[in-house]
Amino acid sequence: MFTNLDTAYLAVYIMLTGDSSSVSNWSLTENPTLTLLMVLFSFFTTIYLMNLFIGCYQILLVKQIKKNYFYF
């Protein structure tokens, strides 16, 4: 699945949806590089999503504060 760049993109997209069958045939104990890549991918995806949610929350908060200042 990871032999070509196109299929690698497809495998990563499928992994994002929660299906890890594209890497299930590989033993994680025999491939420490694959284990490291999966951990790094999960870590950086989590950091990215948290930053995205914090940014969206900040935008909503600023809009609410401006709305409250309008009443005074």
PDB file of N, CA, C, O and CB in Angstrom:
ATOM      1  N   MET A   1       0.810  -1.193   0.000  1.00  0.00           N
ATOM      2  CA  MET A   1       0.000   0.000   0.000  1.00  0.00           C
ATOM      3  C   MET A   1       0.855   1.260   0.000  1.00  0.00           C
ATOM      4  O   MET A   1       0.423   2.287  -0.523  1.00  0.00           O
ATOM      5  CB  MET A   1      -0.922  -0.004   1.189  1.00  0.00           C
ATOM      6  N   PHE A   2       2.033   1.213   0.561  1.00  0.00           N
ATOM      7  CA  PHE A   2       2.896   2.385   0.626  1.00  0.00           C
ATOM      8  C   PHE A   2       4.014   2.339  -0.413  1.00  0.00           C
ATOM      9  O   PHE A   2       5.058   2.960  -0.215  1.00  0.00           O
ATOM     10  CB  PHE A   2       3.490   2.509   2.012  1.00  0.00           C
ATOM     11  N   THR A   3       3.819   1.626  -1.500  1.00  0.00           N
ATOM     12  CA  THR A   3       4.871   1.540  -2.508  1.00  0.00           C
ATOM     13  C   THR A   3       4.893   2.755  -3.418  1.00  0.00           C
ATOM     14  O   THR A   3       5.965   3.166  -3.861  1.00  0.00           O
ATOM     15  CB  THR A   3       4.697   0.289  -3.335  1.00  0.00           C
ATOM     16  N   ASN A   4       3.751   3.334  -3.706  1.00  0.00           N
ATOM     17  CA  ASN A   4       3.671   4.532  -4.539  1.00  0.00           C
ATOM     18  C   ASN A   4       3.175   5.700  -3.697  1.00  0.00           C
ATOM     19  O   ASN A   4       2.544   5.501  -2.659  1.00  0.00           O
ATOM     20  CB  ASN A   4       2.739   4.301  -5.759  1.00  0.00           C
ATOM     21  N   LEU A   5       3.456   6.903  -4.140  1.00  0.00           N
ATOM     22  CA  LEU A   5       3.036   8.078  -3.401  1.00  0.00           C
ATOM     23  C   LEU A   5       1.514   8.211  -3.400  1.00  0.00           C
ATOM     24  O   LEU A   5       0.929   8.611  -2.394  1.00  0.00           O
ATOM     25  CB  LEU A   5       3.676   9.330  -3.991  1.00  0.00           C
ATOM     26  N   ASP A   6       0.875   7.882  -4.510  1.00  0.00           N
ATOM     27  CA  ASP A   6      -0.581   7.982  -4.594  1.00  0.00           C
ATOM     28  C   ASP A   6      -1.268   7.026  -3.625  1.00  0.00           C
ATOM     29  O   ASP A   6      -2.210   7.412  -2.932  1.00  0.00           O
ATOM     30  CB  ASP A   6      -1.047   7.699  -6.018  1.00  0.00           C
ATOM     31  N   THR A   7      -0.807   5.802  -3.574  1.00  0.00           N
ATOM     32  CA  THR A   7      -1.420   4.845  -2.650  1.00  0.00           C
ATOM     33  C   THR A   7      -1.068   5.165  -1.199  1.00  0.00           C
ATOM     34  O   THR A   7      -1.833   4.837  -0.293  1.00  0.00           O
ATOM     35  CB  THR A   7      -0.979   3.421  -2.992  1.00  0.00           C
ATOM     36  N   ALA A   8       0.075   5.798  -0.971  1.00  0.00           N
ATOM     37  CA  ALA A   8       0.425   6.212   0.389  1.00  0.00           C
ATOM     38  C   ALA A   8      -0.532   7.298   0.878  1.00  0.00           C
ATOM     39  O   ALA A   8      -0.964   7.273   2.030  1.00  0.00           O
ATOM     40  CB  ALA A   8       1.884   6.717   0.444  1.00  0.00           C
ATOM     41  N   TYR A   9      -0.861   8.247   0.007  1.00  0.00           N
ATOM     42  CA  TYR A   9      -1.844   9.268   0.372  1.00  0.00           C
ATOM     43  C   TYR A   9      -3.198   8.624   0.686  1.00  0.00           C
ATOM     44  O   TYR A   9      -3.869   9.002   1.646  1.00  0.00           O
ATOM     45  CB  TYR A   9      -1.995  10.304  -0.767  1.00  0.00           C
ATOM     46  N   LEU A  10      -3.577   7.666  -0.121  1.00  0.00           N
ATOM     47  CA  LEU A  10      -4.836   6.963   0.108  1.00  0.00           C
ATOM     48  C   LEU A  10      -4.807   6.218   1.444  1.00  0.00           C
ATOM     49  O   LEU A  10      -5.792   6.235   2.183  1.00  0.00           O
ATOM     50  CB  LEU A  10      -5.119   5.981  -1.044  1.00  0.00           C
ATOM     51  N   ALA A  11      -3.700   5.573   1.755  1.00  0.00           N
ATOM     52  CA  ALA A  11      -3.588   4.834   3.015  1.00  0.00           C
ATOM     53  C   ALA A  11      -3.659   5.767   4.222  1.00  0.00           C
ATOM     54  O   ALA A  11      -4.280   5.436   5.232  1.00  0.00           O
ATOM     55  CB  ALA A  11      -2.281   4.042   3.047  1.00  0.00           C
ATOM     56  N   VAL A  12      -3.024   6.929   4.113  1.00  0.00           N
ATOM     57  CA  VAL A  12      -3.072   7.887   5.213  1.00  0.00           C
ATOM     58  C   VAL A  12      -4.489   8.421   5.377  1.00  0.00           C
ATOM     59  O   VAL A  12      -4.958   8.596   6.502  1.00  0.00           O
ATOM     60  CB  VAL A  12      -2.081   9.047   4.974  1.00  0.00           C
ATOM     61  N   TYR A  13      -5.174   8.679   4.271  1.00  0.00           N
ATOM     62  CA  TYR A  13      -6.562   9.142   4.353  1.00  0.00           C
ATOM     63  C   TYR A  13      -7.453   8.088   5.003  1.00  0.00           C
ATOM     64  O   TYR A  13      -8.318   8.408   5.818  1.00  0.00           O
ATOM     65  CB  TYR A  13      -7.094   9.491   2.955  1.00  0.00           C
ATOM     66  N   ILE A  14      -7.236   6.845   4.637  1.00  0.00           N
ATOM     67  CA  ILE A  14      -8.021   5.763   5.235  1.00  0.00           C
ATOM     68  C   ILE A  14      -7.706   5.637   6.723  1.00  0.00           C
ATOM     69  O   ILE A  14      -8.596   5.355   7.526  1.00  0.00           O
ATOM     70  CB  ILE A  14      -7.743   4.425   4.513  1.00  0.00           C
ATOM     71  N   MET A  15      -6.438   5.845   7.092  1.00  0.00           N
ATOM     72  CA  MET A  15      -6.081   5.802   8.511  1.00  0.00           C
ATOM     73  C   MET A  15      -6.723   6.952   9.273  1.00  0.00           C
ATOM     74  O   MET A  15      -7.076   6.793  10.441  1.00  0.00           O
ATOM     75  CB  MET A  15      -4.562   5.846   8.683  1.00  0.00           C
ATOM     76  N   LEU A  16      -6.881   8.105   8.637  1.00  0.00           N
ATOM     77  CA  LEU A  16      -7.535   9.234   9.292  1.00  0.00           C
ATOM     78  C   LEU A  16      -8.991   8.936   9.608  1.00  0.00           C
ATOM     79  O   LEU A  16      -9.528   9.439  10.595  1.00  0.00           O
ATOM     80  CB  LEU A  16      -7.441  10.472   8.422  1.00  0.00           C
ATOM     81  N   THR A  17      -9.626   8.131   8.788  1.00  0.00           N
ATOM     82  CA  THR A  17     -11.022   7.784   9.033  1.00  0.00           C
ATOM     83  C   THR A  17     -11.167   6.707  10.096  1.00  0.00           C
ATOM     84  O   THR A  17     -12.288   6.389  10.492  1.00  0.00           O
ATOM     85  CB  THR A  17     -11.676   7.325   7.750  1.00  0.00           C
ATOM     86  N   GLY A  18     -10.064   6.139  10.568  1.00  0.00           N
ATOM     87  CA  GLY A  18     -10.124   5.185  11.664  1.00  0.00           C
ATOM     88  C   GLY A  18      -9.859   3.749  11.266  1.00  0.00           C
ATOM     89  O   GLY A  18      -9.841   2.873  12.131  1.00  0.00           O
ATOM     90  N   ASP A  19      -9.655   3.477   9.994  1.00  0.00           N
ATOM     91  CA  ASP A  19      -9.407   2.115   9.537  1.00  0.00           C
ATOM     92  C   ASP A  19      -7.900   1.908   9.403  1.00  0.00           C
ATOM     93  O   ASP A  19      -7.265   2.526   8.549  1.00  0.00           O
ATOM     94  CB  ASP A  19     -10.132   1.834   8.183  1.00  0.00           C
ATOM     95  N   SER A  20      -7.330   1.056  10.227  1.00  0.00           N
ATOM     96  CA  SER A  20      -5.889   0.816  10.177  1.00  0.00           C
ATOM     97  C   SER A  20      -5.558  -0.498   9.483  1.00  0.00           C
ATOM     98  O   SER A  20      -4.503  -1.077   9.743  1.00  0.00           O
ATOM     99  CB  SER A  20      -5.308   0.816  11.582  1.00  0.00           C
ATOM    100  N   SER A  21      -6.420  -0.974   8.620  1.00  0.00           N
ATOM    101  CA  SER A  21      -6.167  -2.242   7.939  1.00  0.00           C
ATOM    102  C   SER A  21      -5.030  -2.141   6.925  1.00  0.00           C
ATOM    103  O   SER A  21      -4.470  -3.160   6.520  1.00  0.00           O
ATOM    104  CB  SER A  21      -7.426  -2.715   7.245  1.00  0.00           C
ATOM    105  N   SER A  22      -4.681  -0.908   6.508  1.00  0.00           N
ATOM    106  CA  SER A  22      -3.594  -0.765   5.537  1.00  0.00           C
ATOM    107  C   SER A  22      -2.243  -1.096   6.154  1.00  0.00           C
ATOM    108  O   SER A  22      -1.304  -1.425   5.429  1.00  0.00           O
ATOM    109  CB  SER A  22      -3.570   0.650   4.975  1.00  0.00           C
ATOM    110  N   VAL A  23      -2.126  -1.018   7.458  1.00  0.00           N
ATOM    111  CA  VAL A  23      -0.865  -1.368   8.126  1.00  0.00           C
ATOM    112  C   VAL A  23      -1.014  -2.584   9.023  1.00  0.00           C
ATOM    113  O   VAL A  23      -0.072  -2.941   9.731  1.00  0.00           O
ATOM    114  CB  VAL A  23      -0.359  -0.193   8.944  1.00  0.00           C
ATOM    115  N   SER A  24      -2.167  -3.226   9.011  1.00  0.00           N
ATOM    116  CA  SER A  24      -2.378  -4.342   9.933  1.00  0.00           C
ATOM    117  C   SER A  24      -1.579  -5.584   9.544  1.00  0.00           C
ATOM    118  O   SER A  24      -1.309  -6.418  10.408  1.00  0.00           O
ATOM    119  CB  SER A  24      -3.851  -4.686   9.994  1.00  0.00           C
ATOM    120  N   ASN A  25      -1.186  -5.738   8.265  1.00  0.00           N
ATOM    121  CA  ASN A  25      -0.407  -6.916   7.884  1.00  0.00           C
ATOM    122  C   ASN A  25       1.044  -6.796   8.339  1.00  0.00           C
ATOM    123  O   ASN A  25       1.774  -7.786   8.318  1.00  0.00           O
ATOM    124  CB  ASN A  25      -0.464  -7.123   6.371  1.00  0.00           C
ATOM    125  N   TRP A  26       1.474  -5.610   8.746  1.00  0.00           N
ATOM    126  CA  TRP A  26       2.842  -5.428   9.188  1.00  0.00           C
ATOM    127  C   TRP A  26       2.914  -5.553  10.699  1.00  0.00           C
ATOM    128  O   TRP A  26       2.095  -4.993  11.428  1.00  0.00           O
ATOM    129  CB  TRP A  26       3.388  -4.072   8.729  1.00  0.00           C
ATOM    130  N   SER A  27       3.897  -6.290  11.145  1.00  0.00           N
ATOM    131  CA  SER A  27       4.092  -6.437  12.581  1.00  0.00           C
ATOM    132  C   SER A  27       4.818  -5.206  13.114  1.00  0.00           C
ATOM    133  O   SER A  27       5.881  -4.836  12.615  1.00  0.00           O
ATOM    134  CB  SER A  27       4.885  -7.734  12.907  1.00  0.00           C
ATOM    135  N   LEU A  28       4.238  -4.584  14.121  1.00  0.00           N
ATOM    136  CA  LEU A  28       4.845  -3.368  14.662  1.00  0.00           C
ATOM    137  C   LEU A  28       6.100  -3.657  15.475  1.00  0.00           C
ATOM    138  O   LEU A  28       6.937  -2.771  15.648  1.00  0.00           O
ATOM    139  CB  LEU A  28       3.844  -2.630  15.523  1.00  0.00           C
ATOM    140  N   THR A  29       6.244  -4.877  15.973  1.00  0.00           N
ATOM    141  CA  THR A  29       7.459  -5.196  16.731  1.00  0.00           C
ATOM    142  C   THR A  29       8.642  -5.419  15.801  1.00  0.00           C
ATOM    143  O   THR A  29       9.788  -5.203  16.196  1.00  0.00           O
ATOM    144  CB  THR A  29       7.238  -6.437  17.601  1.00  0.00           C
ATOM    145  N   GLU A  30       8.379  -5.847  14.576  1.00  0.00           N
ATOM    146  CA  GLU A  30       9.465  -6.073  13.619  1.00  0.00           C
ATOM    147  C   GLU A  30       9.810  -4.812  12.828  1.00  0.00           C
ATOM    148  O   GLU A  30      10.870  -4.743  12.207  1.00  0.00           O
ATOM    149  CB  GLU A  30       9.088  -7.193  12.658  1.00  0.00           C
ATOM    150  N   ASN A  31       8.935  -3.825  12.845  1.00  0.00           N
ATOM    151  CA  ASN A  31       9.158  -2.576  12.114  1.00  0.00           C
ATOM    152  C   ASN A  31       9.099  -1.391  13.077  1.00  0.00           C
ATOM    153  O   ASN A  31       8.056  -0.752  13.212  1.00  0.00           O
ATOM    154  CB  ASN A  31       8.110  -2.407  10.980  1.00  0.00           C
ATOM    155  N   PRO A  32      10.208  -1.099  13.742  1.00  0.00           N
ATOM    156  CA  PRO A  32      10.176   0.037  14.678  1.00  0.00           C
ATOM    157  C   PRO A  32       9.993   1.372  13.966  1.00  0.00           C
ATOM    158  O   PRO A  32       9.488   2.324  14.560  1.00  0.00           O
ATOM    159  CB  PRO A  32      11.455   0.072  15.499  1.00  0.00           C
ATOM    160  N   THR A  33      10.394   1.453  12.713  1.00  0.00           N
ATOM    161  CA  THR A  33      10.201   2.688  11.965  1.00  0.00           C
ATOM    162  C   THR A  33       8.715   2.955  11.744  1.00  0.00           C
ATOM    163  O   THR A  33       8.259   4.091  11.873  1.00  0.00           O
ATOM    164  CB  THR A  33      10.937   2.624  10.620  1.00  0.00           C
ATOM    165  N   LEU A  34       7.971   1.921  11.417  1.00  0.00           N
ATOM    166  CA  LEU A  34       6.530   2.070  11.233  1.00  0.00           C
ATOM    167  C   LEU A  34       5.857   2.467  12.542  1.00  0.00           C
ATOM    168  O   LEU A  34       4.945   3.293  12.545  1.00  0.00           O
ATOM    169  CB  LEU A  34       5.918   0.771  10.696  1.00  0.00           C
ATOM    170  N   THR A  35       6.295   1.892  13.634  1.00  0.00           N
ATOM    171  CA  THR A  35       5.750   2.247  14.938  1.00  0.00           C
ATOM    172  C   THR A  35       6.016   3.713  15.251  1.00  0.00           C
ATOM    173  O   THR A  35       5.128   4.430  15.710  1.00  0.00           O
ATOM    174  CB  THR A  35       6.346   1.355  16.030  1.00  0.00           C
ATOM    175  N   LEU A  36       7.238   4.148  15.000  1.00  0.00           N
ATOM    176  CA  LEU A  36       7.603   5.539  15.245  1.00  0.00           C
ATOM    177  C   LEU A  36       6.779   6.483  14.368  1.00  0.00           C
ATOM    178  O   LEU A  36       6.302   7.514  14.842  1.00  0.00           O
ATOM    179  CB  LEU A  36       9.101   5.751  14.988  1.00  0.00           C
ATOM    180  N   LEU A  37       6.610   6.135  13.099  1.00  0.00           N
ATOM    181  CA  LEU A  37       5.830   6.979  12.199  1.00  0.00           C
ATOM    182  C   LEU A  37       4.365   7.053  12.612  1.00  0.00           C
ATOM    183  O   LEU A  37       3.752   8.116  12.514  1.00  0.00           O
ATOM    184  CB  LEU A  37       5.937   6.463  10.779  1.00  0.00           C
ATOM    185  N   MET A  38       3.798   5.952  13.068  1.00  0.00           N
ATOM    186  CA  MET A  38       2.410   5.965  13.520  1.00  0.00           C
ATOM    187  C   MET A  38       2.249   6.813  14.776  1.00  0.00           C
ATOM    188  O   MET A  38       1.266   7.541  14.910  1.00  0.00           O
ATOM    189  CB  MET A  38       1.923   4.541  13.782  1.00  0.00           C
ATOM    190  N   VAL A  39       3.195   6.724  15.685  1.00  0.00           N
ATOM    191  CA  VAL A  39       3.132   7.522  16.907  1.00  0.00           C
ATOM    192  C   VAL A  39       3.291   9.001  16.584  1.00  0.00           C
ATOM    193  O   VAL A  39       2.553   9.833  17.112  1.00  0.00           O
ATOM    194  CB  VAL A  39       4.214   7.074  17.905  1.00  0.00           C
ATOM    195  N   LEU A  40       4.247   9.339  15.721  1.00  0.00           N
ATOM    196  CA  LEU A  40       4.442  10.734  15.342  1.00  0.00           C
ATOM    197  C   LEU A  40       3.233  11.290  14.601  1.00  0.00           C
ATOM    198  O   LEU A  40       2.831  12.430  14.830  1.00  0.00           O
ATOM    199  CB  LEU A  40       5.686  10.874  14.482  1.00  0.00           C
ATOM    200  N   PHE A  41       2.660  10.496  13.725  1.00  0.00           N
ATOM    201  CA  PHE A  41       1.470  10.926  13.000  1.00  0.00           C
ATOM    202  C   PHE A  41       0.318  11.202  13.958  1.00  0.00           C
ATOM    203  O   PHE A  41      -0.374  12.212  13.824  1.00  0.00           O
ATOM    204  CB  PHE A  41       1.060   9.869  11.974  1.00  0.00           C
ATOM    205  N   SER A  42       0.111  10.320  14.913  1.00  0.00           N
ATOM    206  CA  SER A  42      -0.959  10.518  15.889  1.00  0.00           C
ATOM    207  C   SER A  42      -0.703  11.751  16.749  1.00  0.00           C
ATOM    208  O   SER A  42      -1.622  12.523  17.024  1.00  0.00           O
ATOM    209  CB  SER A  42      -1.103   9.283  16.776  1.00  0.00           C
ATOM    210  N   PHE A  43       0.539  11.933  17.171  1.00  0.00           N
ATOM    211  CA  PHE A  43       0.888  13.069  18.017  1.00  0.00           C
ATOM    212  C   PHE A  43       0.676  14.390  17.294  1.00  0.00           C
ATOM    213  O   PHE A  43       0.018  15.288  17.819  1.00  0.00           O
ATOM    214  CB  PHE A  43       2.330  12.958  18.481  1.00  0.00           C
ATOM    215  N   PHE A  44       1.231  14.513  16.089  1.00  0.00           N
ATOM    216  CA  PHE A  44       1.126  15.780  15.366  1.00  0.00           C
ATOM    217  C   PHE A  44      -0.294  16.050  14.872  1.00  0.00           C
ATOM    218  O   PHE A  44      -0.694  17.208  14.763  1.00  0.00           O
ATOM    219  CB  PHE A  44       2.085  15.786  14.193  1.00  0.00           C
ATOM    220  N   THR A  45      -1.047  15.018  14.575  1.00  0.00           N
ATOM    221  CA  THR A  45      -2.445  15.213  14.195  1.00  0.00           C
ATOM    222  C   THR A  45      -3.246  15.732  15.390  1.00  0.00           C
ATOM    223  O   THR A  45      -4.103  16.602  15.234  1.00  0.00           O
ATOM    224  CB  THR A  45      -3.057  13.892  13.664  1.00  0.00           C
ATOM    225  N   THR A  46      -2.973  15.205  16.565  1.00  0.00           N
ATOM    226  CA  THR A  46      -3.650  15.668  17.772  1.00  0.00           C
ATOM    227  C   THR A  46      -3.301  17.127  18.068  1.00  0.00           C
ATOM    228  O   THR A  46      -4.182  17.923  18.390  1.00  0.00           O
ATOM    229  CB  THR A  46      -3.278  14.779  18.966  1.00  0.00           C
ATOM    230  N   ILE A  47      -2.027  17.474  17.961  1.00  0.00           N
ATOM    231  CA  ILE A  47      -1.599  18.855  18.193  1.00  0.00           C
ATOM    232  C   ILE A  47      -2.266  19.792  17.197  1.00  0.00           C
ATOM    233  O   ILE A  47      -2.738  20.863  17.577  1.00  0.00           O
ATOM    234  CB  ILE A  47      -0.067  18.975  18.094  1.00  0.00           C
ATOM    235  N   TYR A  48      -2.310  19.402  15.924  1.00  0.00           N
ATOM    236  CA  TYR A  48      -2.927  20.231  14.890  1.00  0.00           C
ATOM    237  C   TYR A  48      -4.421  20.440  15.168  1.00  0.00           C
ATOM    238  O   TYR A  48      -4.920  21.561  15.074  1.00  0.00           O
ATOM    239  CB  TYR A  48      -2.731  19.589  13.506  1.00  0.00           C
ATOM    240  N   LEU A  49      -5.120  19.376  15.505  1.00  0.00           N
ATOM    241  CA  LEU A  49      -6.552  19.499  15.766  1.00  0.00           C
ATOM    242  C   LEU A  49      -6.823  20.343  17.014  1.00  0.00           C
ATOM    243  O   LEU A  49      -7.785  21.110  17.036  1.00  0.00           O
ATOM    244  CB  LEU A  49      -7.180  18.113  15.924  1.00  0.00           C
ATOM    245  N   MET A  50      -6.002  20.215  18.038  1.00  0.00           N
ATOM    246  CA  MET A  50      -6.185  21.039  19.224  1.00  0.00           C
ATOM    247  C   MET A  50      -5.980  22.516  18.896  1.00  0.00           C
ATOM    248  O   MET A  50      -6.738  23.363  19.369  1.00  0.00           O
ATOM    249  CB  MET A  50      -5.220  20.601  20.331  1.00  0.00           C
ATOM    250  N   ASN A  51      -4.962  22.835  18.091  1.00  0.00           N
ATOM    251  CA  ASN A  51      -4.749  24.219  17.686  1.00  0.00           C
ATOM    252  C   ASN A  51      -5.911  24.736  16.857  1.00  0.00           C
ATOM    253  O   ASN A  51      -6.305  25.894  16.997  1.00  0.00           O
ATOM    254  CB  ASN A  51      -3.454  24.348  16.903  1.00  0.00           C
ATOM    255  N   LEU A  52      -6.456  23.906  16.007  1.00  0.00           N
ATOM    256  CA  LEU A  52      -7.597  24.298  15.193  1.00  0.00           C
ATOM    257  C   LEU A  52      -8.809  24.608  16.072  1.00  0.00           C
ATOM    258  O   LEU A  52      -9.473  25.625  15.869  1.00  0.00           O
ATOM    259  CB  LEU A  52      -7.938  23.193  14.185  1.00  0.00           C
ATOM    260  N   PHE A  53      -9.099  23.754  17.033  1.00  0.00           N
ATOM    261  CA  PHE A  53     -10.233  23.978  17.921  1.00  0.00           C
ATOM    262  C   PHE A  53     -10.027  25.205  18.807  1.00  0.00           C
ATOM    263  O   PHE A  53     -10.974  25.950  19.055  1.00  0.00           O
ATOM    264  CB  PHE A  53     -10.470  22.749  18.784  1.00  0.00           C
ATOM    265  N   ILE A  54      -8.810  25.422  19.284  1.00  0.00           N
ATOM    266  CA  ILE A  54      -8.527  26.595  20.099  1.00  0.00           C
ATOM    267  C   ILE A  54      -8.701  27.860  19.268  1.00  0.00           C
ATOM    268  O   ILE A  54      -9.238  28.851  19.763  1.00  0.00           O
ATOM    269  CB  ILE A  54      -7.102  26.523  20.683  1.00  0.00           C
ATOM    270  N   GLY A  55      -8.258  27.842  18.018  1.00  0.00           N
ATOM    271  CA  GLY A  55      -8.440  29.002  17.143  1.00  0.00           C
ATOM    272  C   GLY A  55      -9.898  29.295  16.883  1.00  0.00           C
ATOM    273  O   GLY A  55     -10.308  30.456  16.905  1.00  0.00           O
ATOM    274  N   CYS A  56     -10.686  28.271  16.638  1.00  0.00           N
ATOM    275  CA  CYS A  56     -12.129  28.464  16.420  1.00  0.00           C
ATOM    276  C   CYS A  56     -12.799  28.996  17.683  1.00  0.00           C
ATOM    277  O   CYS A  56     -13.672  29.860  17.601  1.00  0.00           O
ATOM    278  CB  CYS A  56     -12.796  27.140  15.984  1.00  0.00           C
ATOM    279  N   TYR A  57     -12.409  28.498  18.828  1.00  0.00           N
ATOM    280  CA  TYR A  57     -12.975  28.973  20.091  1.00  0.00           C
ATOM    281  C   TYR A  57     -12.610  30.432  20.332  1.00  0.00           C
ATOM    282  O   TYR A  57     -13.432  31.208  20.820  1.00  0.00           O
ATOM    283  CB  TYR A  57     -12.487  28.105  21.261  1.00  0.00           C
ATOM    284  N   GLN A  58     -11.386  30.804  19.992  1.00  0.00           N
ATOM    285  CA  GLN A  58     -10.957  32.189  20.173  1.00  0.00           C
ATOM    286  C   GLN A  58     -11.761  33.132  19.280  1.00  0.00           C
ATOM    287  O   GLN A  58     -12.131  34.222  19.716  1.00  0.00           O
ATOM    288  CB  GLN A  58      -9.458  32.328  19.872  1.00  0.00           C
ATOM    289  N   ILE A  59     -12.033  32.736  18.057  1.00  0.00           N
ATOM    290  CA  ILE A  59     -12.833  33.561  17.153  1.00  0.00           C
ATOM    291  C   ILE A  59     -14.237  33.759  17.728  1.00  0.00           C
ATOM    292  O   ILE A  59     -14.763  34.873  17.723  1.00  0.00           O
ATOM    293  CB  ILE A  59     -12.909  32.915  15.745  1.00  0.00           C
ATOM    294  N   LEU A  60     -14.842  32.675  18.224  1.00  0.00           N
ATOM    295  CA  LEU A  60     -16.168  32.795  18.825  1.00  0.00           C
ATOM    296  C   LEU A  60     -16.151  33.674  20.070  1.00  0.00           C
ATOM    297  O   LEU A  60     -17.085  34.440  20.308  1.00  0.00           O
ATOM    298  CB  LEU A  60     -16.710  31.420  19.173  1.00  0.00           C
ATOM    299  N   LEU A  61     -15.104  33.564  20.850  1.00  0.00           N
ATOM    300  CA  LEU A  61     -14.991  34.355  22.072  1.00  0.00           C
ATOM    301  C   LEU A  61     -14.850  35.838  21.749  1.00  0.00           C
ATOM    302  O   LEU A  61     -15.470  36.672  22.408  1.00  0.00           O
ATOM    303  CB  LEU A  61     -13.799  33.880  22.909  1.00  0.00           C
ATOM    304  N   VAL A  62     -14.050  36.176  20.753  1.00  0.00           N
ATOM    305  CA  VAL A  62     -13.876  37.579  20.368  1.00  0.00           C
ATOM    306  C   VAL A  62     -15.184  38.152  19.842  1.00  0.00           C
ATOM    307  O   VAL A  62     -15.526  39.296  20.141  1.00  0.00           O
ATOM    308  CB  VAL A  62     -12.768  37.719  19.308  1.00  0.00           C
ATOM    309  N   LYS A  63     -15.914  37.369  19.063  1.00  0.00           N
ATOM    310  CA  LYS A  63     -17.212  37.840  18.571  1.00  0.00           C
ATOM    311  C   LYS A  63     -18.173  38.092  19.730  1.00  0.00           C
ATOM    312  O   LYS A  63     -18.916  39.073  19.714  1.00  0.00           O
ATOM    313  CB  LYS A  63     -17.820  36.820  17.592  1.00  0.00           C
ATOM    314  N   GLN A  64     -18.164  37.224  20.723  1.00  0.00           N
ATOM    315  CA  GLN A  64     -19.047  37.389  21.874  1.00  0.00           C
ATOM    316  C   GLN A  64     -18.662  38.619  22.680  1.00  0.00           C
ATOM    317  O   GLN A  64     -19.537  39.341  23.158  1.00  0.00           O
ATOM    318  CB  GLN A  64     -19.009  36.144  22.762  1.00  0.00           C
ATOM    319  N   ILE A  65     -17.369  38.868  22.839  1.00  0.00           N
ATOM    320  CA  ILE A  65     -16.915  40.044  23.597  1.00  0.00           C
ATOM    321  C   ILE A  65     -17.305  41.319  22.866  1.00  0.00           C
ATOM    322  O   ILE A  65     -17.762  42.273  23.495  1.00  0.00           O
ATOM    323  CB  ILE A  65     -15.382  40.000  23.818  1.00  0.00           C
ATOM    324  N   LYS A  66     -17.133  41.354  21.541  1.00  0.00           N
ATOM    325  CA  LYS A  66     -17.531  42.537  20.772  1.00  0.00           C
ATOM    326  C   LYS A  66     -19.035  42.767  20.872  1.00  0.00           C
ATOM    327  O   LYS A  66     -19.489  43.909  20.939  1.00  0.00           O
ATOM    328  CB  LYS A  66     -17.116  42.389  19.298  1.00  0.00           C
ATOM    329  N   LYS A  67     -19.796  41.699  20.882  1.00  0.00           N
ATOM    330  CA  LYS A  67     -21.244  41.803  20.989  1.00  0.00           C
ATOM    331  C   LYS A  67     -21.632  42.369  22.358  1.00  0.00           C
ATOM    332  O   LYS A  67     -22.554  43.178  22.458  1.00  0.00           O
ATOM    333  CB  LYS A  67     -21.906  40.426  20.764  1.00  0.00           C
ATOM    334  N   ASN A  68     -20.934  41.947  23.402  1.00  0.00           N
ATOM    335  CA  ASN A  68     -21.228  42.442  24.745  1.00  0.00           C
ATOM    336  C   ASN A  68     -20.828  43.909  24.902  1.00  0.00           C
ATOM    337  O   ASN A  68     -21.515  44.653  25.601  1.00  0.00           O
ATOM    338  CB  ASN A  68     -20.508  41.591  25.789  1.00  0.00           C
ATOM    339  N   TYR A  69     -19.740  44.342  24.273  1.00  0.00           N
ATOM    340  CA  TYR A  69     -19.330  45.752  24.341  1.00  0.00           C
ATOM    341  C   TYR A  69     -20.331  46.649  23.622  1.00  0.00           C
ATOM    342  O   TYR A  69     -20.459  47.827  23.958  1.00  0.00           O
ATOM    343  CB  TYR A  69     -17.929  45.936  23.732  1.00  0.00           C
ATOM    344  N   PHE A  70     -21.026  46.117  22.659  1.00  0.00           N
ATOM    345  CA  PHE A  70     -21.993  46.899  21.905  1.00  0.00           C
ATOM    346  C   PHE A  70     -23.152  47.352  22.802  1.00  0.00           C
ATOM    347  O   PHE A  70     -23.732  48.416  22.582  1.00  0.00           O
ATOM    348  CB  PHE A  70     -22.523  46.083  20.719  1.00  0.00           C
ATOM    349  N   TYR A  71     -23.484  46.544  23.807  1.00  0.00           N
ATOM    350  CA  TYR A  71     -24.608  46.876  24.682  1.00  0.00           C
ATOM    351  C   TYR A  71     -24.291  47.968  25.677  1.00  0.00           C
ATOM    352  O   TYR A  71     -25.215  48.553  26.241  1.00  0.00           O
ATOM    353  CB  TYR A  71     -25.053  45.660  25.419  1.00  0.00           C
ATOM    354  N   PHE A  72     -23.030  48.270  25.917  1.00  0.00           N
ATOM    355  CA  PHE A  72     -22.669  49.289  26.936  1.00  0.00           C
ATOM    356  C   PHE A  72     -22.546  50.638  26.321  1.00  0.00           C
ATOM    357  O   PHE A  72     -22.252  51.610  27.017  1.00  0.00           O
ATOM    358  CB  PHE A  72     -21.363  48.936  27.637  1.00  0.00           C
TER     359      PHE A  72
END
